[in-house]
Amino acid sequence: MPRNSVAYDDDFFAWTQEQARLLRAGEHADLDAENLAEEIESVGNSNRREIRNRLTVLLVHLLKWRFQSRRRGASWSATILEQRLQINSIMEDSPSLRPFFAEVLPSSYKHARDIAARETRMQADTFPPACPYTPEQILSEDFLPE
């Protein structure tokens, strides 16, 4: 372990503050490079997980909006908007994640279809087998399926 630093396993927050101080001071020899690299990768992976999870929630609500029109309400509309805003915000901060959105769309839709079936008590085959919405529609604040 580098000298005069807080142990990663002892106090994570203190460790992060110490690593930031060392970086700013240019004291690279004292950095905990292995754990620092792991944490940086973890931040990127958490953004990917967040896109995947928010996309699934968004798709569930778009399916419910389309297939349970009598149950539409402000709560569903707010959830749809919130997921869109958050996904768009992540991708604005990290444009390199835009291809990941398209990549994860089919599997997110499959999960969303299964969840929507359970939540609505409808058969899964009630919903289209593949995502019926384009990425542009999914992320557009103006789109709601009819």
Summary of the structure (lengths in Angstrom):
residues: 146
radius of gyration: 20.8
end to end distance: 59.3
largest distance: 64.6
contacts: 379
relative contact order: 0.12
helix: 75%
strand: 0%
